[in-house]
Amino acid sequence: MPKPFLTYEQQLVKLRDEKCIVIENESMTLSKLQQVGYYSLVSGYKHLFRIPAQKTYKGGTTFREIVALYEFDESLRELFLHYLLHIERHIRSLLSYYFTEKYGESQSAYLTKTNYNYARKHQQGIDRLVNDLQKLTQTTQHSYIAYQRNTYHNVPLWVLVNALTFGTLSKMYFFFQSDLQSKVSKNFPHVNEKQLGQFLSVMTKFRNVCAHNERLFSYRSKDAIPDTVLHAKLKITKEQSLYQHGKNDLFAVVIAFRYLLPKEEFLVFKRALAAEIDGFLNSTSHVSEEELLGAMGFPENWKKITLYRI
């Protein structure tokens, strides 16, 4: 049966009387339910406050704690998106530079399918990529593209690339010929061509989660980053030879950042991340550090990530 419509006041009563969640401030609760929505707030962030394998909440759980988890996740999205955009900008610049260096500034270069790795297994993907690029050259949504098209009758890649999504950039790198992949990956000393592609693929998924305001802290992507020396040095547990953390979870993005961000920038990121985690844990008495880190995919010793060479 579909769930019935409930007014904000009825939602509050449901939380208090049916879910046994402590309501410390009714006006604040009503305000948050109106601003965020019951589904996004309660249904999206209830899991850490419930007794495992049961549908009941841990005794004494407050609505304020659920809000704190929601706001923690909101802060995580802002933090991770900030650095994902840094990497996206770097990749954007590298792809356009090396491709144009090899094939020239004419838009016909990136619209020529054989300038990519047009092996049989890639042909359909490259066909879709080139079709998307062709459409983008005709867009009216970006004034800088329209200016190049109308003034010079040519949109060079270094212009077009600014309108490409992280997902399209990832695909473009994947379809690059091996010599161009090699040139791009050499800008990240501890990553080879294949590993960079895997990092980009996973980061694309997390970037979309951040951009669309979806729940980030417990998100898992379908694909995974490669095994790295950090997995081994952090002694991340394995099951059937598969690492249980840092593969397709939020810690996988942290590992990717360790490889793709400049050292000092990563240290700033790590300090901010640690502060966000500590801040949430200080705001709740019903979620342990072990539970939170487990949901995020973080090993307990995650802070040691900067102690080891890559």
N, C-alpha and C positions, 0 to 999 in steps of 0.2 A: 504494500500500500504506500502511495506517495505520502511524504510527511506534510502535515497541515501547516498553513501559514500561521505564524505567531508574531504578535506585536513585540516591540522591544521589551515592554514590561513583562509580557508572557515569557519571553526568552530568559529574562532575569529570574523569574520564578522557577523556570525549568532548571536553570543552573543551580539555584539554591536548594530547591526542594527535591528535585528528581536526581540531579547529579551530585548533590551534597558538596558543592563547591562553596567555599566561604566567600561571601560578598561583604567586603569591608566598607565599600563606599558605593551606594546605589547610583548616585548621579554620575560618578566616573564610569561605572559599569554600563549604564545606559548610553553614555556618550561614546564609549569604545565600540559597543555593539552597533551603533549607528554609523560610526566612522569606518569601521573595518568590515563588519558583517559577521554574523554568528558562524557561518560555515568557514570563512577564511581564518577566523581567529580561533574558535574553539575546536572545530573539527580538524583544522590544520595543525594545531599545536598541542593537542591533548595527550598525545601518546606517551610522552615522558612522565606524565603525571598520573598515569593509570597503572594499576597493579598488573604485572605481566600475566597474560593468559586470562585476564578477567576484564570485565567492562566497568568496574568500579574504580573510582579515583582514590589515590592515597589519602588517608585521613588528614584533614586539615588543609588540603590544597586550596589556595586562594585564587580568585579571579585575577588578582594583581600579578601573581606568578605566571599565569598563562600569558598575560599581556607582556610581561618581561621577556618571555621566550620569543614571542612574536617580534618585539622590538629588537632583541638580540639578533634575530635572523635578518631583520631589516638592515641593521648596521653591518652585518656580514655581507649582505648583497652589495651595499655601497662600497665596502672595503675591497672585496674581491673584484668588483666591476672596475674600480679605479685602476688596478694593476693589470687586469685583463685587457683594458683599453690601451695601456702602455705597450703591452706585447703585441696587440693587434696593430697598433700604429707602426711598430718596428717591422713587423712582417709585411705590412702594406708597402712600406718604403723599399724593403729588400726585393720583394717580388717584382715591383714595377721597374726597379733599377736594373736588375740582372736580365730580365726579359727584354727590356728596351735596349740594353747594351748589346745583346746578341742579335735581335731581330729588327731594331730600328723603331722610330717613333710613329710610323703610320698605323692607324687603327686596323688596317688590313692584317697586320702581323698577329695581333691577338685574336683575330677572327678567322685565322687560318688554322684549321684543325690539325694539320700535320706538323705544326710548330709545337704541338704537345706530344706526349707519349701515346701516339694513336695506335697502340696495340689493340688486337681484337677485343680483349676483355675490358678495355677502357673506352671503346668507341662511343657507346651510348651515353656514358657520362660526359665525355668531351662534347658530344653533339649538344647535350642540354646546356653545358657551360657556355659554349660559344653562342648558342641561341639566346641565353640570358644576357650575355655581354652585348650582343647585337641590339637587343631591345633597349638596353641601358643607354646605348649611344644615341637613341632617338627620344630619350625621356625629356619631358619638360619640367620635371619636378626639381631638378638641380640646375640652377642658373649657370653655374660654371661649365657644365657639360653643354648646355644649349649655346653658350657663348662660343665655345670652341667649335661646335658644329656649324653654327651660322657664320662665324667669322673666318674660320680656316678650313671648313669642310673636312675636319679631321679631329678626332678626340684621342689624343695620345694616352697610353696606359697610365702614365703618372698622374693624369687628370681623372680618368675613369675610375681608377683604383680607390679613390676617396669615397666613392658611392657603394663600394662592394661591402657586403656583410662579412663578418668573421667566418661564417660558414662557407661563403663563396671563395674567400681567400684560402681557406683550408683546402677546398676542392682544387683550386687552381694550383696550389703547391703540389698536391697529390698527383695531378696530371702533368706537371712539368717533366720535361726530359731530365734524365739523371744528372747531366752536367749542371743544369740550373739548380736542381735540388741540392747538389753538392755545394755550389757557391753560396746558397742561402744558409744551409746548415752550418757552414764553416764560421758563420758569425756567432755561433754558440759553441764554444770550444769542446764541450763535453757531451755533445749530442751528434749522432750521425743522421743521415738523411731519413731513414725509416723511423727512427725514434722521434724526430721532430714532427713528422707527419702524424704519429700517434698522439703526441702531446697536443697538437693543434686540433685534432678531431675531438678529443675529450674536452678541451677548453672551450670549444665552440658550444657544446651542450650546456656547460655551466654558465657561459656568457648569456645564453638565451634565457636560462632560469633567472639570472640576475635582472636582465632587461625586462622580463615579463612579470616581475614581482611574484614569482612562485617560491615555494618553500625551498630554501637552499641547504640548510645545515645537514639535513638527512638525505639529500638527493643522491641518487646513484645513476650513472650513465650506462648505456648498453655496452659501449666499447670501453677499453681500458688503456692506460698508459703502459709502456714497457716496464719490465723488471729493471731496476736500477741498483747501483751499488749502495744507495741510501736504504733501500729495502733491507739489504743484508746487514749493513752496519747498524741500523736501528733494531735489528733482530726482530723484525715483524713476523708474527706467527704465520705458519703455513698449514694448510690442510690439503692433502694429496698434491703436494708440490706447488700449490697456489697461495700466494700471499693474501692474507685476509684483510689487510688495510692498505690504503694508498694505491689502489689500482683503478677504481671507477667511482670513488667517493670524493668528498671534499679535500681529504688529505692528498689525494692524487694531484689536485690542482696546486696544493702547497709544494709538492715535490716538483711539479712542472715549473713553478715560479723559481724554485731554487736553481734550476738549470737555465732558465731563460731570462731572468732579471739580473741586472748588475748587482754585485755583492752588497753594496751599501743600501741599495734600494730594497733588496730582500730583507735586510736586517730591520729596516724601518717598518716594512710590512709585518714581519714576525712580531715585533714589539706591539704593534697596534692590534694584531690578532690575539695575542696573549692577554692584552688588557680587556678586550671584548669578552673573552671567555671568562676571565676572573670576575669581570663586572656582573655577568649573568649569574655565575655561581654564588656570588655574594647576595644576590637578590632573592634566592630561593633556598628553602630548607627541605625541599621534596625531590630535588634532582641532584644526584651525586656527580662528582667529576667523572667517575668511571662511566656512568650512564650517558652523560652528555658526550664525552669523547667517543664512546662506542657508537652513538647515533651519527656522529660526524665522520666516523671512519678513521679517527685519530688513534694512534698507539699512545699509551700512557706517557712514554718518553719522547713525545713529538718535539719538544723544545730542543732536544739534542741535535736536531736536523742541521744546525749550523756548526756543530763540533767536528763534522766529518768532511773530508775532501771528496769532491765528486770527480 
